[in-house]
Amino acid sequence: MNYRSPVVLFVVVLALAMLAGGIAIFAPALLKVALLFLSVIPILITVVGVLDCISSGKSSNTILLWIIIMILAPLLGPLLWFAWGRRNT
């Protein structure tokens, strides 16, 4: 197949332009969905961490301290709880 043909070049450029136009049309909607998804992740991790902390059976002072840590640091707090707090406190 001869890729230097003007017809093939025209079709390839036209297909790329149509693809870029489609991406440009749907990019704002995809960006909103991605931002919504990324904003929900820390909330879910925090809720799961708090619920796990409450049901852990530790003393009430320890639970209160960990809940405060998780609320003040919504992503780091629960990750610290799951990595270190469940076993060591």
MDTraj code that builds the backbone (N, CA, C; nanometers):
import mdtraj as md
import numpy as np

residues = "MET ASN TYR ARG SER PRO VAL VAL LEU PHE VAL VAL VAL LEU ALA LEU ALA MET LEU ALA GLY GLY ILE ALA ILE PHE ALA PRO ALA LEU LEU LYS VAL ALA LEU LEU PHE LEU SER VAL ILE PRO ILE LEU ILE THR VAL VAL GLY VAL LEU ASP CYS ILE SER SER GLY LYS SER SER ASN THR ILE LEU LEU TRP ILE ILE ILE MET ILE LEU ALA PRO LEU LEU GLY PRO LEU LEU TRP PHE ALA TRP GLY ARG ARG ASN THR".split()
xyz = np.array([
    [0.0849, -0.1173, 0.0000],
    [0.0000, 0.0000, 0.0000],
    [0.0898, 0.1239, 0.0000],
    [0.0502, 0.2197, -0.0771],
    [0.1286, 0.3422, -0.0904],
    [0.0742, 0.4458, 0.0091],
    [0.1500, 0.4704, 0.1176],
    [0.1063, 0.5649, 0.2189],
    [0.1343, 0.7102, 0.1794],
    [0.2024, 0.7314, 0.0706],
    [0.2312, 0.8680, 0.0277],
    [0.1225, 0.9228, -0.0642],
    [0.0209, 0.8452, -0.0843],
    [-0.0888, 0.8883, -0.1687],
    [-0.1610, 1.0051, -0.1027],
    [-0.1969, 1.1073, -0.1799],
    [-0.2686, 1.2209, -0.1223],
    [-0.4046, 1.1818, -0.0644],
    [-0.4686, 1.0822, -0.1195],
    [-0.5994, 1.0406, -0.0698],
    [-0.5848, 0.9766, 0.0686],
    [-0.4862, 0.8890, 0.0822],
    [-0.4639, 0.8251, 0.2120],
    [-0.4252, 0.9299, 0.3156],
    [-0.3384, 1.0224, 0.2781],
    [-0.2982, 1.1290, 0.3697],
    [-0.4189, 1.2139, 0.4099],
    [-0.5045, 1.2449, 0.3153],
    [-0.6235, 1.3240, 0.3443],
    [-0.7157, 1.2501, 0.4417],
    [-0.7368, 1.1222, 0.4199],
    [-0.8255, 1.0437, 0.5059],
    [-0.7684, 1.0344, 0.6471],
    [-0.6379, 1.0148, 0.6593],
    [-0.5752, 1.0055, 0.7909],
    [-0.5858, 1.1389, 0.8644],
    [-0.5582, 1.2489, 0.7966],
    [-0.5672, 1.3804, 0.8595],
    [-0.7112, 1.4106, 0.8980],
    [-0.8054, 1.3771, 0.8139],
    [-0.9461, 1.3985, 0.8441],
    [-0.9901, 1.3156, 0.9647],
    [-0.9463, 1.1909, 0.9715],
    [-0.9813, 1.1060, 1.0858],
    [-0.9217, 1.1608, 1.2149],
    [-0.7982, 1.2077, 1.2111],
    [-0.7357, 1.2661, 1.3297],
    [-0.8059, 1.3944, 1.3733],
    [-0.8479, 1.4749, 1.2766],
    [-0.9196, 1.5981, 1.3090],
    [-1.0548, 1.5667, 1.3717],
    [-1.1243, 1.4665, 1.3202],
    [-1.2532, 1.4289, 1.3775],
    [-1.2354, 1.3710, 1.5178],
    [-1.1309, 1.2943, 1.5381],
    [-1.1028, 1.2390, 1.6701],
    [-1.0703, 1.3500, 1.7702],
    [-0.9912, 1.4472, 1.7277],
    [-0.9580, 1.5598, 1.8152],
    [-1.0824, 1.6424, 1.8463],
    [-1.1688, 1.6592, 1.7509],
    [-1.2933, 1.7322, 1.7749],
    [-1.3839, 1.6594, 1.8724],
    [-1.3905, 1.5283, 1.8617],
    [-1.4711, 1.4500, 1.9549],
    [-1.4162, 1.4566, 2.0959],
    [-1.2855, 1.4534, 2.1078],
    [-1.2232, 1.4645, 2.2403],
    [-1.2492, 1.6031, 2.2987],
    [-1.2399, 1.7050, 2.2165],
    [-1.2623, 1.8412, 2.2646],
    [-1.4070, 1.8614, 2.3102],
    [-1.5002, 1.7926, 2.2464],
    [-1.6408, 1.8065, 2.2848],
    [-1.6675, 1.7390, 2.4191],
    [-1.6117, 1.6195, 2.4385],
    [-1.6416, 1.5423, 2.5592],
    [-1.5437, 1.5669, 2.6738],
    [-1.4370, 1.6419, 2.6522],
    [-1.3362, 1.6641, 2.7562],
    [-1.3935, 1.7333, 2.8802],
    [-1.4750, 1.8376, 2.8695],
    [-1.5275, 1.8996, 2.9924],
    [-1.6124, 1.8046, 3.0763],
    [-1.6933, 1.7228, 3.0111],
    [-1.7761, 1.6278, 3.0857],
    [-1.6891, 1.5222, 3.1530],
    [-1.5881, 1.4727, 3.0807],
    [-1.4985, 1.3732, 3.1396],
    [-1.4189, 1.4323, 3.2548],
    [-1.3810, 1.5578, 3.2433],
    [-1.3067, 1.6237, 3.3504],
    [-1.3927, 1.6377, 3.4756],
    [-1.5191, 1.6701, 3.4577],
    [-1.6097, 1.6813, 3.5725],
    [-1.6279, 1.5468, 3.6420],
    [-1.6420, 1.4413, 3.5652],
    [-1.6575, 1.3080, 3.6224],
    [-1.5304, 1.2671, 3.6964],
    [-1.4151, 1.2950, 3.6383],
    [-1.2883, 1.2604, 3.7027],
    [-1.2692, 1.3384, 3.8323],
    [-1.3019, 1.4667, 3.8327],
    [-1.2887, 1.5463, 3.9540],
    [-1.3867, 1.5008, 4.0619],
    [-1.5058, 1.4636, 4.0227],
    [-1.6032, 1.4124, 4.1185],
    [-1.5533, 1.2818, 4.1798],
    [-1.5001, 1.1948, 4.0958],
    [-1.4480, 1.0672, 4.1437],
    [-1.3302, 1.0884, 4.2387],
    [-1.2406, 1.1802, 4.2036],
    [-1.1247, 1.2059, 4.2882],
    [-1.1615, 1.2768, 4.4181],
    [-1.2722, 1.3479, 4.4206],
    [-1.3131, 1.4127, 4.5446],
    [-1.3901, 1.3174, 4.6357],
    [-1.4467, 1.2119, 4.5811],
    [-1.5222, 1.1166, 4.6603],
    [-1.4293, 1.0166, 4.7297],
    [-1.3140, 0.9879, 4.6724],
    [-1.2226, 0.8886, 4.7284],
    [-1.1800, 0.9223, 4.8715],
    [-1.1315, 1.0437, 4.9018],
    [-1.0935, 1.0721, 5.0409],
    [-1.2108, 1.0634, 5.1385],
    [-1.3291, 1.1023, 5.0937],
    [-1.4464, 1.0941, 5.1809],
    [-1.4785, 0.9483, 5.2132],
    [-1.4759, 0.8624, 5.1137],
    [-1.5040, 0.7212, 5.1363],
    [-1.3992, 0.6564, 5.2258],
    [-1.2726, 0.6873, 5.2022],
    [-1.1664, 0.6303, 5.2854],
    [-1.1819, 0.6774, 5.4298],
    [-1.2177, 0.8038, 5.4491],
    [-1.2363, 0.8563, 5.5846],
    [-1.3544, 0.7892, 5.6539],
    [-1.4655, 0.7738, 5.5852],
    [-1.5835, 0.7096, 5.6451],
    [-1.5522, 0.5645, 5.6819],
    [-1.4865, 0.4926, 5.5926],
    [-1.4514, 0.3531, 5.6220],
    [-1.3540, 0.3468, 5.7391],
    [-1.2576, 0.4382, 5.7438],
    [-1.1624, 0.4409, 5.8542],
    [-1.2283, 0.4708, 5.9874],
    [-1.3193, 0.5670, 5.9902],
    [-1.3895, 0.6010, 6.1143],
    [-1.4748, 0.4837, 6.1613],
    [-1.5471, 0.4209, 6.0698],
    [-1.6302, 0.3067, 6.1077],
    [-1.5455, 0.1905, 6.1581],
    [-1.4321, 0.1669, 6.0948],
    [-1.3431, 0.0606, 6.1395],
    [-1.2836, 0.0932, 6.2759],
    [-1.2509, 0.2190, 6.2974],
    [-1.1955, 0.2620, 6.4259],
    [-1.2983, 0.2457, 6.5375],
    [-1.4219, 0.2825, 6.5107],
    [-1.5272, 0.2713, 6.6117],
    [-1.5517, 0.1248, 6.6482],
    [-1.5465, 0.0374, 6.5507],
    [-1.5740, -0.1042, 6.5768],
    [-1.4499, -0.1824, 6.6182],
    [-1.3398, -0.1156, 6.6461],
    [-1.2151, -0.1857, 6.6770],
    [-1.2092, -0.2383, 6.8198],
    [-1.2879, -0.1852, 6.9100],
    [-1.2867, -0.2321, 7.0473],
    [-1.1767, -0.1707, 7.1325],
    [-1.1148, -0.0659, 7.0857],
    [-1.0102, 0.0022, 7.1626],
    [-1.0759, 0.0941, 7.2659],
    [-0.9946, 0.1549, 7.3498],
    [-1.0493, 0.2447, 7.4523],
    [-1.1099, 0.3689, 7.3861],
    [-1.2034, 0.4315, 7.4552],
    [-1.2753, 0.5445, 7.3963],
    [-1.1830, 0.6635, 7.3713],
    [-1.0808, 0.6838, 7.4545],
    [-0.9856, 0.7932, 7.4304],
    [-0.9056, 0.7703, 7.3033],
    [-0.8645, 0.6471, 7.2809],
    [-0.7891, 0.6143, 7.1597],
    [-0.8754, 0.6310, 7.0363],
    [-0.9987, 0.5852, 7.0457],
    [-1.0909, 0.5991, 6.9318],
    [-1.1155, 0.7466, 6.9013],
    [-1.1378, 0.8268, 7.0041],
    [-1.1626, 0.9695, 6.9839],
    [-1.0417, 1.0375, 6.9202],
    [-0.9225, 1.0035, 6.9666],
    [-0.8017, 1.0618, 6.9090],
    [-0.7871, 1.0248, 6.7615],
    [-0.8093, 0.8987, 6.7281],
    [-0.7972, 0.8575, 6.5891],
    [-0.9049, 0.9194, 6.5009],
    [-1.0255, 0.9358, 6.5523],
    [-1.1315, 1.0002, 6.4735],
    [-1.0948, 1.1458, 6.4461],
    [-1.0401, 1.2147, 6.5454],
    [-0.9969, 1.3537, 6.5244],
    [-0.8869, 1.3595, 6.4191],
    [-0.7917, 1.2662, 6.4259],
    [-0.6838, 1.2624, 6.3258],
    [-0.7412, 1.2382, 6.1871],
    [-0.8359, 1.1462, 6.1757],
    [-0.8939, 1.1151, 6.0446],
    [-0.9745, 1.2306, 5.9873],
    [-1.0417, 1.3062, 6.0733],
    [-1.1204, 1.4194, 6.0239],
    [-1.0299, 1.5357, 5.9843],
    [-0.9224, 1.5588, 6.0602],
    [-0.8320, 1.6689, 6.0277],
    [-0.7447, 1.6398, 5.9059],
    [-0.7125, 1.5132, 5.8833],
    [-0.6328, 1.4736, 5.7669],
    [-0.7095, 1.3649, 5.6920],
    [-0.8035, 1.4044, 5.6048],
    [-0.8976, 1.3082, 5.5473],
    [-0.8361, 1.1935, 5.4676],
    [-0.7219, 1.2095, 5.4102],
    [-0.6628, 1.0982, 5.3352],
    [-0.5507, 1.0331, 5.4149],
    [-0.4684, 1.1135, 5.4769],
    [-0.3546, 1.0617, 5.5513],
    [-0.3980, 0.9938, 5.6815],
    [-0.4955, 1.0491, 5.7514],
    [-0.5413, 0.9929, 5.8776],
    [-0.5899, 0.8495, 5.8666],
    [-0.6847, 0.8209, 5.7777],
    [-0.7291, 0.6816, 5.7637],
    [-0.6194, 0.5878, 5.7152],
    [-0.5330, 0.6371, 5.6270],
    [-0.4235, 0.5512, 5.5818],
    [-0.3301, 0.5172, 5.6970],
    [-0.3039, 0.6140, 5.7853],
    [-0.2231, 0.5860, 5.9049],
    [-0.2952, 0.4873, 5.9971],
    [-0.4263, 0.5029, 6.0096],
    [-0.5024, 0.4109, 6.0936],
    [-0.4897, 0.2679, 6.0415],
    [-0.5101, 0.2495, 5.9104],
    [-0.5039, 0.1149, 5.8538],
    [-0.3625, 0.0580, 5.8565],
    [-0.2622, 0.1432, 5.8401],
    [-0.1237, 0.0948, 5.8359],
    [-0.0659, 0.0723, 5.9756],
    [-0.1030, 0.1554, 6.0718],
    [-0.0350, 0.1512, 6.2003],
    [-0.1302, 0.1423, 6.3195],
    [-0.2380, 0.2149, 6.3178],
    [-0.3227, 0.2289, 6.4357],
    [-0.3998, 0.1040, 6.4745],
    [-0.4401, 0.0250, 6.3779],
    [-0.5195, -0.0935, 6.4096],
    [-0.4413, -0.1934, 6.4932],
    [-0.3127, -0.2040, 6.4667],
    [-0.2314, -0.3021, 6.5373],
    [-0.1663, -0.2478, 6.6637],
    [-0.1200, -0.1234, 6.6616],
    [-0.0293, -0.0757, 6.7649],
    [-0.0921, 0.0088, 6.8749],
    [-0.2145, 0.0529, 6.8617],
    [-0.2701, 0.1382, 6.9669],
    [-0.3696, 0.0631, 7.0503],
])
top = md.Topology()
chain = top.add_chain()
for i, resn in enumerate(residues, 1):
    res = top.add_residue(resn, chain, resSeq=i)
    for name in ("N", "CA", "C"):
        top.add_atom(name, md.element.get_by_symbol(name[0]), res)
traj = md.Trajectory(xyz[None], top)
